[in-house]
Amino acid sequence: MRKNKAKQMMAEGKPVVNGWLQIPSTVSAEVMAHQGWDSLTVDMQHGLVDYTNALPMLQTISSTDVTPLARVNWNEPGQIMKILDAGCYGIICPMVSNKQEAERFIQACMYPPKGYRSFGPVRGLIYGGADYADHANDEILKLAMIETKESLEKLDEIMSVDGLDGIYIGPADLSLAIGEKPGFDRPESTKAYSEILRILEHAKKNKIFAGIHNATTDYAKKMIDKGFNFVTIAADQRVLSAGAKAIVESMKGSINKKESDTY
């Protein structure tokens, strides 16, 4: 089976720089896949992507050596199994609040006897290889999102679930869960920031990977320095809007300055 590059990198102590895809387009996925990301996550929760979009996007990503991942919209076995069958090499599962929910997530990702994933990896065999079924349980990256009030009270029981590779922090929902305004790149003065570091310490203690969503490269670098193994920066639609806005502001500013100089 094809090795999971992202999982292998983290096991070797190398941080994974992950991109985020919210636009349901093979063209934007292709552009992103050729920029040197270690992995790309197709966002099926808050992005505009459904299964019919995700499948060709995964095919597009697979034309490169970027590891294809997906965030599903809920801890729902059918959706998890179907996107894995489509050749996705890792799942980020939102709103995992306790041990039972973590176990259900992991078991949906794994074939018996470790789980209850149904066999039928139509495209998984094409992307992963003929021996996919022999190694998928180990190669598939399984990250549970820590972002609810309950999960903050049950970190160790979630992180000790057999088969869980790591956790992923959604700072916006985490902030809401503790009574703060949602957002990324939480300032050090916030309770959310303290909770992020506490989650990280628990992940280290349980010897699993830790990932986090970031708005900027500076903050992502800071999180790597703190010990995070997996960092996401922005998303395709944010990159597109920020780039376009910078161009327009630069041009408008230049034009307005020339107009003012003529008076």
PyMOL commands that set and color helices and strands:
alter all, ss='L'
color gray80, all
select helices_A, chain A and resi 5-11+26-33+51-61+77-85+99-109+124-128+132-139+149-153+155-159+171-177+191-205+217-226+236-261
alter helices_A, ss='H'
color red, helices_A
select strands_A, chain A and resi 16-21+39-43+67-71+90-93+141-146+166-169+209-214+230-233
alter strands_A, ss='S'
color yellow, strands_A
deselect
rebuild
show_as cartoon
